[in-house]
Amino acid sequence: MPPKTTPADFEALLRRAGLTLTEAQTADLYSAWPHIEQMLARLRSPARGREAEPAHIFVPEGRA
């Protein structure tokens, strides 16, 4: 799946984050970017409320 972000926009994101990378490093990150975009799309989706997220605290049985 190709990324939705163009290479130029991706490089702008890297600059805004203050990252100075080689061309090889940028290419490696950009190749993984479609997976990151998919994960970001699943986070805090308006279709899912806060209650759909897992609990932030785990208490093992017998310790409650």
Beta strands, then each sheet from edge to edge (+ up, - down):
end
